[in-house]
Amino acid sequence: MSPFKAEEFLASVEHCGPQLTTGVKGDWTGLYRRFLRTPNFESWSNTRHQEANKKLRALQMEALSQSVNIDRKIYLFSITTISLLTK
């Protein structure tokens, strides 16, 4: 997962920020800019980063498991086919 880039995030707030869904007008960029400077942001960001990495690892393990299962089915099919052909 790529690192958080504050300036890119702040640039996106004007076009994609909460004002689009909340209907609340205000200085959202300024609010987020101030939040990014607080100790709470670092803690929040670390927690979210850990959660995202945990989810990515789980998805990766699921994909690998499915791949192994498919490989196992192909192997069993091949063995069965060879067995039938050699009889």
JOKA-V627894 format. One record per run of one state. SS is the DSSP state (H for helix, E for strand, C for the rest). FROM is the first residue (numbers start at 0). TO is the last residue. If there is no record, write none. Layout:
# JOKA-V627894
((SS	FROM	TO) (SS	FROM	TO))
This chain:
# JOKA-V627894
((C	0	4) (H	5	15) (C	16	17) (H	18	21) (C	22	26) (H	27	35) (C	36	37) (H	38	84) (C	85	86))
